[in-house]
Amino acid sequence: MAKQDTWARITLRIPPELHKKLTKAAAEKSLNAEIISRLEESFNSKDYSKIIELIDAIQIVADQLGGIEPPNIDTKSQSNRIPSKKKY
């Protein structure tokens, strides 16, 4: 059985302009391969790694200050919104 046969299948709706850009960027590979490549890259980006490093640094400073906790951010998901500011 091919690897792709075990992959999850989804229906994706995207704006027509984005579809055109992705199709053009895919060039000689499939649109599916282009989307997968871009999604995987988003998780491997240096920017994402920097965010994780900053969250860790905030936690260290908060621990040193004692009792102040940074916002709870799921580091496995990039879709989090920054929570509203809390008064300490």
C-alpha positions in Angstrom: 0.0 0.0 0.0 1.4 3.4 -0.9 2.1 5.9 1.8 -0.5 8.4 0.5 -3.2 5.8 0.8 -3.1 6.1 4.6 -3.1 10.0 4.6 -6.1 11.9 5.9 -8.2 13.3 3.1 -9.8 16.8 3.6 -11.9 19.1 1.6 -10.3 22.5 1.4 -12.0 25.8 0.4 -9.7 28.6 -0.6 -10.2 31.9 -2.3 -9.7 31.8 -6.1 -6.7 34.2 -6.1 -4.9 32.0 -3.5 -5.7 28.9 -5.6 -4.1 30.6 -8.7 -1.0 31.6 -6.7 -0.6 28.0 -5.4 -1.2 26.5 -8.8 1.4 28.8 -10.3 3.9 28.1 -7.5 3.4 24.3 -7.8 4.9 24.5 -11.4 5.9 20.9 -12.0 4.6 19.3 -8.9 1.0 18.7 -7.8 -1.1 21.3 -6.0 -1.4 18.9 -3.1 2.4 18.5 -2.9 2.8 22.3 -3.0 0.3 22.8 -0.1 1.9 20.0 2.0 5.3 21.5 1.4 4.2 25.0 2.5 2.4 23.7 5.6 5.4 21.6 6.7 7.7 24.6 6.1 5.5 26.8 8.3 6.2 24.5 11.2 9.9 24.4 10.5 10.4 28.1 10.1 12.9 30.0 12.1 10.3 32.5 13.1 8.2 29.8 14.8 11.3 28.6 16.6 12.1 32.1 17.8 8.5 32.4 19.2 9.1 29.2 21.2 12.4 30.5 22.4 10.8 33.8 23.5 8.0 31.9 25.4 10.7 29.9 27.2 12.6 33.0 28.1 9.4 34.7 29.4 8.8 31.6 31.6 12.3 31.8 33.0 11.9 35.5 33.9 8.5 34.9 35.4 9.9 32.0 37.5 12.6 34.3 38.7 10.1 37.0 39.6 8.0 34.5 41.4 4.3 33.9 41.0 3.8 35.7 37.7 2.8 33.3 34.9 3.0 34.1 31.2 -0.1 33.5 29.1 -0.8 29.8 28.5 0.1 29.4 24.8 0.0 26.0 23.0 3.4 25.8 21.4 2.2 23.0 19.1 -0.2 25.3 17.4 0.5 28.4 15.4 -3.1 29.4 15.4 -3.2 30.9 18.9 -4.3 34.4 19.4 -2.4 36.6 21.9 -4.7 36.7 25.0 -5.7 40.1 26.4 -3.4 41.7 28.9 -3.9 40.7 32.5 -3.2 43.1 35.4 -0.9 41.5 37.8 
